[in-house]
């Protein structure tokens, strides 16, 4: 059908509360280099992880509707907090496929665990939602999830404080309860946390053990999105250079360019500021 060809050429929409979701875009660009991507970072209202569910749903709907208005073929919710509380509402309200980051991360964790004890580092909102225990319970009846809120890690990642004593001591505080619970997998349950991955891996190995697996759900999500696009006949088949990311933000903070470069791993063109 002619419409299918048009849809294949349409961009993927990706959104997050701020710039952290660019870690998911980074994984998508590695896995799906020919896809066009429009990224919306709600930098005026970040963070979402400390806000109530009703507020998060309202913000998520405004972000998703903006991307739908730009004719995206699917939306990747690159935010664990939104993926925890809003996907059902988004699917009801919007006529476009919605993919989150929690189920892929849960699948990767269940595949990696040997003891069935899975630790999750995430924002307070994601932990309170119970989304990871629900997702894991649908995959395994023997696996148990131990959630640990790690709220300081988001501002540390945003500010670029990703090594040294300050992030190390914060990570150590959050890892110690997971060590007491004797987990053998730790899921990075927030898209900001991959920037702190070296520190987290060091502390996890030191405090829990050398064989603990640290799961970055961004890469699991990218694999899921790729399989979904192929299954639906929506994968873009064009060859040539990777199209640049179209970047939309609701506010342009002073440190924007440096922060965006850290999260995406490459230089960013000018961002378009939008009003939601």
N, C-alpha and C positions, 0 to 999 in steps of 0.2 A: 504493500500500500504506500502511496506517495506520502501520506501523513507520517508513516513510520520513519521514512528517511528524514523528514523534517525533525521529528522527535530525537532521532539519533544525533543530529547535529546540534541540538539544544544543549545549553550548559547544565552542569550539575550545580545546584545551590547548596551552600554550606553555611551554617551560622553558629555563633557562640556568643556568650555574654561579653566577651572581649576579644583579645588576640590569641588566647590559648588554643583555640580551635585550629589555628594555623599549623599546629603539630599534626592534626588530622589531614589537613590539606597537603602537608609535606609527604605524608604516607600515601595519600591518594595520587600525588604526582609521580611518585616512584612506581606505584603499582599500575597506574592508568595514565601514562604520559600523554596520550592523545586527547584526553577529555578537557573540554573548556570548563573552568570553574569560576563561579561568582561567590565570593566570600563576604558575609556580612558580620561584622563585629559590633556588638551593641556596647561600645566603649563608654557611652554616656551613662549607662545604668549598671555597669560591672561593679561588684560581683553579684551573680545570681545565687551563689551557694549559701548565703546567709539570709535569704528572703523566703517568705512563706510561699506555699505551693500555688495559691491563687494568683499571687503577683507574678510568679515565674511563668505560669500558663498564659497570663495576659501579655507579658513581654514576648514570649515565644510565638504566640499567634501573630503579633505585629511584625516580628522579624520574618516569619514564614510567609505571611501574606505579601510582604514586600518582594520576596524572592519569586513567588508565584506570578506576581505582576510583571516580572522580567522573563517570564516564559521558560523557567527551568524545567527539566524533565524529571527530576527527583530532588528531594531535599535530604541532606545528611545533617542530622542534629549533632554537631560536634561539641556537645556540652553534656556532661554526665548529669548535672542537675536537671536540665530540661528532659533528657532521655529518661530520667527517673520518674518525673511527675506529669509530663505533658504529651507523650506520643499518641495516646489514645484520642485525646481531644484534638490534636492536630490532624489525625487521620479522619476524624468525623467532619471537621470543618473544611478541610482542603481536599481538592480533587487532584492530588499528586502523591506519588509514593513517598513515605517518610521512613528513613532509616536512622537508627540510633547507635550509640556506642556501647551500651551496657550489655546487650546480648552477645555481641562478638567477644567482648572481654571476658564474659562469664564462660563462654564456650572454650576459649583459650585456657582459662584457669582450670576448668574441669579436665581438659585434656592433659594438663601438665601435672596435676596433683597426684601424689602416690598415697598420701595419708588421708585425703579427703578434708584437710583443714586448710581453708583458703582465707588469707587476709586481704582486706581491701582498705587502701588509703584513699580518702575522698573528702569532699567538703561535708560540712555538717548537714546540709540539705539532702545530699545524696544518701548519706548514711541513715538519716531519719526516715527517708522514704521506704527503706527496705527493698529497694529495687534489685540489688545484687543478690540477696538471699532468695528472692522470688525467681530471678532468672536462673540461678544455679539449681534451685529445687526442681525446676522443670527439666533439667538436664541429668541430674543425678540425685538419687534418694540417699546416698551415703555421704555426700559432701556437706560440710558445714562452713558458713561464712562468718568470719570475725571482722566486723567493721571498725575502723578507727578514723574518726574525724581528724583532719590535718589542716586546719584553716590557715595557719601561717604560711603554708607553702605557696599559696596563690600570690600574695603580695611579694614574696621573695622572688618568685619567677618573673613577675611583672617588672620588678625593679632591677632585674639582672643579678641579684645576689644568689648565684648558683654554685659558688664554691666558697671555701673558708669556714671559719668557726661558727658563724651565725647560722647558716643553713644546716651545717652538720649537727649542731646541738638541737635544733628544732626537729630535724629528721629523727635523731636518736630518741627524743622524747616520744615521738609518735610510733616508732618501731618497737619500743620496749614492751608494750602490751601485746603486740603480735608475737614477740619472742616468748612471752610467758604462755601464750596460747599454743605455742609449738606449731605454727603454720608452716607449710612447705611451699606455698605460692603466695606472692604478694602482688595484687593488681593495682596498677596506677589508675585510680578511679577518678581522675580529673585531667583534662587535656593540658593543664599547665605543668603537671608533674614530670613529664619527660625531660624538661629542661634541667631538672634536679636528679635525673636518673643516675648519673655516676655516684653522687653522694648517697642516694637511696640504696643503690646496689651495695656500696661499701658497708653501710650501716647494717643492712639486712644480712649480709654475709658474716659480718663481725658479731652481730647480736644473736642471730638465729642459726646460721650455719652456711657452709660453702655451697651446698647443693640446692638452696632455695631458688625457685624460679621467680623472676620479676616480669610480670606481663604488662606490656604497653598496648592498651586496647586500640590505639590509633592504627597499628598495622593489621590487627585482626579486623577492624572495621573496613579498612581499604580492601582487604581480600573479599569481605562479604559484599561490599558495594560492587566490586568487579564481577562477582558471580551473579549478582542480581541483574546488573545491566545486560550481561550476556543472555541470561535466562529470559529476559523480557524483550530481547532484540533491540536494546537501547544503547549498546556499546558503540562508541564512535570509532570508525575504522580508518579515519584519515591518518596519513603518515606525514612526517616532517617534524619540525621543531615543536617542543612542548609549548602550547599557548600560554601566555602570561596570565597570572591570576588577576581577575577583576576584583579589586578590593573596595568594599563599601564599609564605612564606619559612621557611627552616630555622633562621635566627637573625635577631635584630633588632639590628643594630649601632646605635651612638649616632647616626650620621649618616644613618640609613636614610631618613628622610622627605625630606631635602634631596637625597640621591642619587637616590631614586626619581623625584622631581620633575624633576631634570635629564634623566634618561634618557627619561622618558615625555613630558615637555613639558606636564604638567598636574598638578594636585594629586592626591594619593593618599588614598583612604580608609584606614582602619585595615587593616593586614595581619594575616592569620591565621598564627600560627607552627605549623609541622607538624614531626613527627619522622619521619624516613625510616629 
